């Protein structure tokens, strides 16, 4: 199930999906590109996270956000 997309340069996208594999549920965050037939194809660049890992990643991203300069 596709949750959302982030447009990158050109036709490349980061696509967030929820998938099941071997009876477990994962959140997959992966780079996709458009092939010659116009289909979005996943690359090896990405990560699949368990729900526990997702919570930790969200926490760490919040911490990283605090380290960025304030937007004006």
N, C-alpha and C positions, 0 to 999 in steps of 0.2 A: 504494500500500500504506500503510495507516494504521499509524503507529508508536505513537502515544499521544495522549492528550487531557488538557487541563488545564481543569477547570471554572471558569468565571468567574461573574459575577453572573447570576442568573436561568437562562435556558437557553443563554446564550452560552458558547462553548468556544473554546479555542485547540487546533487539531488539527495534529499534525506528521505529514507524509506523505513518502514517497519516490516521485518521479515521473520519467518520461522525457519529454523534449520535444526534438524534432528530433535524436534520436540521442544526447542527453546526459542524464545522471542528475542530478537536483536534489533537495535537501531543501526542502520547503515548510512554512513555519510561518505559519499563517493563522487569523484570527478567523472563526468560523462562528456563525450564529444559526439558530434554529428558525423556519421560516415557518409560515403559517396551516395548511398541510397536515401539519405535524409533521415536515417534512424538514429536515435540517441543510444549510444553504446557505452557501457561502463568501462572504466580503466582500472588498473590495479591500484591506483592512487586513491586511498580511502581507508576507512576503518569501520568495523562492526563492533558495537558495544552492547554489553549486557545492561539491563536496567540499573544495576548497581554501579557499573562503570559510567553510565550516562549521568547519573546523579553527581558523581565525582568530577566528571568533565565539566558539567554546568557550574559546579562550585569553583573549579580552577579558572574557568573562563571569566567568572565574576571577579576573581582576584586579579586576573590579567587586565581586565577592564579598568580596575582601580589604578593600575600603574600607567595607563595612557594619559596623555595630556588632556585637560578639560577642553571640550569644544566650545567655541565662542560664536 
